[in-house]
């Protein structure tokens, strides 16, 4: 299985701290200053959509979004091109870039409120139903490919990987939970080691 589009969502810790209107100029500056990885092109504002993608930072090879779907705000990072040859490395890269974007947003002073991201829950979506159909065998391959990665990254935490839905009209989605997860800095350090 070699999906050509993978996204990860890191959830905001306190949703009331989210101010999507203040993220628009931040994302524009990220383009100008190349703050996060990827060839970034434009900012799209979808705040008018109920339970939608929120504010998107659109790129050639990657996208970032302060996502408002599920009724739970979070940072979504999507990789669209230039994947490693194996699923383990592809997921490690997506997790690393997504959490790096979270840390960058946490450090933004102009948001006006303290925003932070949880590390104990992740939503991982293989957005490629051709190369990664939402089937039990595909989920088994995904789980087998990332179990060791998650064990290393979440060292000491009890990690669980669950398939979100068996509906084959939906993309293959895994919900990863890790009660007692380490903080962002520890995770980024371990993910950096995993991708290099």
N, C-alpha and C positions, 0 to 999 in steps of 0.2 A: 504494500500500500504506500503510495507516494502522492499525498494530496498537494495541490498547487495553491491552496489558499487556507491559511490557518489563522484563527483569532483567539485572543485570550481576554477575559474581563477580570479586572481586579476591582473589588467593590469598595466604595467609599465607606469609611467607618461611621461618620455621622452625616447622614444625608441632608440634614438641615443646614449644614455648612456650605453646601454647594450653591454657587452663584454662576450659572451658565453664561449670563450676559458678560460677566467679567473675564470669561475664558476666551472669548472671541479675540480681543486684542492681544492676549497672551499667545495664542496660537499663531497670529500674524507675526509676532516678534520671533517665535520659534522658527518660522520659515526664514526670516531675514538673518538670524544668527545661527542657524543650523544647530539648534539646541538638542534635538533628539535624532537618532539615526534614521537615514532614509533620504531620498530625493523628494523633497516636499514642494507642493505646487500651490495649494489654495486652501481657504477655510470655507466650509459650508455650514450654515446655520439652520438647523432643523428643529429649533426649540418649539416651533408652532405645532409640531406633530406630537400628539399625545402618545406617551410610551414609545417615543422614537429614538433615533440615534443622537439627539442632542446637538452638540457642536462637534463637527468633524474637521480634522486636519488631514487633507487629502494629499497623497503622494503618488509617485510613479510606481514604486515598489512596496510601499507601506502606507497604511492609514492609521491615524490615532483619533480617538473620539472620547469626549466626556459624554458617555452614553447614558440615556435616561430610560432605557427599556427595562422591562420586568418590574417597574415601580421601584427599582433599586439603582441609583446612580453608580457609575463606575468608569474606570479608564479601560477602553477597549483598544487593543493594538492588533492590527491585521497585517500579516505578511502576504504579499500577492505575487512576488517574483523572487528568483535567485535563491532557491531552496537548497540546503544540503542534501546529500544522497540518501540519508536515512531519517526516519521519523524521530528518533531520539534527539538528534542534533537540531532538527527543524523545530521541535517543540522547545528545546532548551533556548534557542535563539529568540523565539517569540516570547517566552516567559521573561527572558532577560530584558529585551527591548521594552516590553510592556511595563515591567516594574521600574525600569529606569525612567520612563515617562511619568510614572506615578511620583517618583521622587522629585523629578523636575517640577511637577505641578505643586507638590507640597512646599517647595522652596520659593514659590512665586509670592512676593510680598503684595503685589497689586490686586490679589484676589480679595483682600479685605477681611477674610475670615480664615481661621485655621482649618485646613482640609487635610485629611489623612486617609490612608487606604489600609484595609484589612489584609492580612497575609494568610489567614486561616481558611480562605475559600476562594476558589478560582473556577471560572466557567471557560472551558476549552472547546472550541468549535472547529471542526474540519469542514470548511465551507466549499466542499468539492464532492458532490454526490456521484460524479463519474468515477473518480479515483478512490473515493472513500465513502461508499454507500452506507447508509444507516442500517447496518445488519449486525447480528451478534458476532459474526466472524471478524468484521472490521473493528468492532469495539474490543474484542479480545486481542487483536494485533496492536491496537493503540495502547491498551493497558499493559501488554507485555513490553512494548517499546519504551514506555515512560516510567514504569514502576521503579527501576533502579535509579533513574534520574531524580524522581521525587523523594525517594528514600535518602539519597545523598544530600539533596537541597534542604529537605525538612528534617534533617538529622535529629532523632530523638522524639519527633512528633508522630502521632498515630495517623497516618495518611490513608484516606479511603478514596477510591475512584469509582464513580457510579455513572452509568449511562442515563442521560436525562430523559429520553423518550425512545420508544421502539417504532415510532411512526416513520415509515420510510420516505414520507414526503418532506421530512425535516432533515436538516444536516446532522451528521453524527456529532453528538455533543456529550462531553464528559464534565461532570461536576466533581471537583476535587476538594476535599475538606481535610483539614489538618489541625485539630484542636491542639493548643499548646505550640503553635507555629512560632518560629523565630521572627524577629523584627525585620523591617525592610533592608537594613544595612547588611545583616547576616545573610539574608536570602540573595541579595545582589552580589555579594562577595562569592557565594557558592555558585551562583549561576554564571558569574564571570569565569570562574575556573572551569565550569562545564562547557562553555562555548569556545574556550581557547585551548 
